[in-house]
Amino acid sequence: MNNLPPEFEYKDQGGFTVVGYPESPQKRASDFARLLHELTPRVYVAPILIGINAIVFVLMVVFGVSPTSPTIADLLRWGADYGPKTMLEGDWWRLLTSMFIHIGIIHIGMNMWVLYVAGPFVERMVGNVGFLLMYVIAGLCGGLASLTWNPVIVSAGASGAIFGIFGCLLGLVVLGRGNIPPQILVQLRSSGLYFLGINLVLGMTIPNIDMAGHLGGLVGGFLCGLVLSQPFTPAAKSGRVWRNLLLSVIGACLVTGGMFGVASWQSRLVKIQQELDRFAQVERDAIEAFNSASKKAQRNEISDSEFADQLERDALPKWRGARERLTALKPVPTKYQGRVDKLLEYMRLREEAWEFFAQGKREGNPQKIQNGFEKQRLADEAANHVFD
């Protein structure tokens, strides 16, 4: 026996010692791929997800959204994630819909290519239902991470869920290393590190990439992979149902807890941003009301008293309300402190100018009207520095 060529090896089979050729890495990889095919004969969730993303993108373009540079208003109208709407207006459904909204054709092209390449393999490893649960949970975790890190930016895209696919792979590898052939492990490690490396570089060099959402999806996918991990054997297939149920419960708790947590932690910052968003419309309406009244007064279409009435009815109440709401939100987070202080100063000056105009016209007092012009000048100067 010791004179046998090196390509032979001993194998113990039922108490009998036999001699045979060792199994090649290619054979093990082929057998593993065949086993995955037996465990999940049909892969359809990943293609369906690609189809849904593509259909949504086409519909957006058909209804007038730019295929290369969609506006913020367009993204919000179609369901993008944005703290003031998601958290304060109760639009938590945006965490889900934002996963199918993309910021241009390049964005969707990159995400769908990765989903097409990596999705079917992971779907075969965890099953159709497990893959769908993982994809959704990872995407929701990505949205929650984005809200946690910066709740006042508009975020959209399947990137969090895409990162979740690679996080799930990592979780499967960590717990199932002995069940995956070494050759497959090497390939998974290489492709995973390549994907993460490329995206890390892009995140550090290209502005406006939501790295928090990517990392949140990665962590969410990793946790899902740990839950879904099991031996890749026909006998273990029956355990998928219970693992899917367990993942559903854990995912629901994780997402629900995340919603309450982020709403509690970032509520003040989001409320401030909401007031800033609302003030833009208040400012347009109030200045339009003031200008309209001024033009009518110049054309002698209204009396001085009517001019004052219009200011006090159409311009000042909403302006005062906006200033009072913003003032009530103090203390302000550090990142907003300077902007809010400048805005409140601008609002105060503009309000005082209009009050002087109304009083001066009603009383026929030229000095108060002159004071109004001076306050107006200071308000215009302050407006130029609000967002410095």
Rosetta blueprint (number, residue, H / E / L):
1 M L
2 N L
3 N L
4 L L
5 P L
6 P L
7 E L
8 F L
9 E E
10 Y E
11 K E
12 D E
13 Q E
14 G L
15 G L
16 F E
17 T E
18 V E
19 V E
20 G E
21 Y L
22 P L
23 E L
24 S L
25 P H
26 Q H
27 K H
28 R H
29 A H
30 S H
31 D H
32 F H
33 A H
34 R H
35 L H
36 L H
37 H H
38 E H
39 L H
40 T L
41 P L
42 R L
43 V L
44 Y L
45 V H
46 A H
47 P H
48 I H
49 L H
50 I H
51 G H
52 I H
53 N H
54 A H
55 I H
56 V H
57 F H
58 V H
59 L H
60 M H
61 V H
62 V H
63 F L
64 G L
65 V L
66 S L
67 P L
68 T L
69 S L
70 P L
71 T L
72 I H
73 A H
74 D H
75 L H
76 L H
77 R H
78 W H
79 G L
80 A L
81 D E
82 Y L
83 G H
84 P H
85 K H
86 T H
87 M H
88 L H
89 E L
90 G L
91 D L
92 W L
93 W L
94 R H
95 L H
96 L H
97 T H
98 S H
99 M H
100 F H
101 I L
102 H L
103 I L
104 G L
105 I H
106 I H
107 H H
108 I H
109 G H
110 M H
111 N H
112 M H
113 W H
114 V H
115 L H
116 Y H
117 V H
118 A H
119 G H
120 P H
121 F H
122 V H
123 E H
124 R H
125 M H
126 V H
127 G L
128 N H
129 V H
130 G H
131 F H
132 L H
133 L H
134 M H
135 Y H
136 V H
137 I H
138 A H
139 G H
140 L H
141 C H
142 G H
143 G H
144 L H
145 A H
146 S H
147 L H
148 T H
149 W H
150 N L
151 P L
152 V L
153 I L
154 V L
155 S E
156 A L
157 G L
158 A L
159 S H
160 G H
161 A H
162 I H
163 F H
164 G H
165 I H
166 F H
167 G H
168 C H
169 L H
170 L H
171 G H
172 L H
173 V H
174 V H
175 L H
176 G H
177 R H
178 G H
179 N H
180 I L
181 P L
182 P H
183 Q H
184 I H
185 L H
186 V H
187 Q H
188 L H
189 R H
190 S H
191 S H
192 G H
193 L H
194 Y H
195 F H
196 L H
197 G H
198 I H
199 N H
200 L H
201 V H
202 L H
203 G H
204 M H
205 T H
206 I L
207 P L
208 N L
209 I L
210 D L
211 M H
212 A H
213 G H
214 H H
215 L H
216 G H
217 G H
218 L H
219 V H
220 G H
221 G H
222 F H
223 L H
224 C H
225 G H
226 L H
227 V H
228 L H
229 S L
230 Q L
231 P L
232 F L
233 T L
234 P H
235 A H
236 A H
237 K H
238 S H
239 G H
240 R H
241 V H
242 W H
243 R H
244 N H
245 L H
246 L H
247 L H
248 S H
249 V H
250 I H
251 G H
252 A H
253 C H
254 L H
255 V H
256 T H
257 G H
258 G H
259 M H
260 F H
261 G H
262 V H
263 A H
264 S H
265 W H
266 Q L
267 S H
268 R H
269 L H
270 V H
271 K H
272 I H
273 Q H
274 Q H
275 E H
276 L H
277 D H
278 R H
279 F H
280 A H
281 Q H
282 V H
283 E H
284 R H
285 D H
286 A H
287 I H
288 E H
289 A H
290 F H
291 N H
292 S H
293 A H
294 S H
295 K H
296 K H
297 A H
298 Q H
299 R L
300 N L
301 E L
302 I L
303 S L
304 D H
305 S H
306 E H
307 F H
308 A H
309 D H
310 Q H
311 L H
312 E H
313 R H
314 D H
315 A H
316 L H
317 P H
318 K H
319 W H
320 R H
321 G H
322 A H
323 R H
324 E H
325 R H
326 L H
327 T H
328 A H
329 L L
330 K L
331 P L
332 V L
333 P L
334 T H
335 K H
336 Y H
337 Q H
338 G H
339 R H
340 V H
341 D H
342 K H
343 L H
344 L H
345 E H
346 Y H
347 M H
348 R H
349 L H
350 R H
351 E H
352 E H
353 A H
354 W H
355 E H
356 F H
357 F H
358 A H
359 Q H
360 G H
361 K H
362 R H
363 E H
364 G L
365 N L
366 P H
367 Q H
368 K H
369 I H
370 Q H
371 N H
372 G H
373 F H
374 E H
375 K H
376 Q H
377 R H
378 L H
379 A H
380 D H
381 E H
382 A H
383 A H
384 N L
385 H L
386 V L
387 F L
388 D L
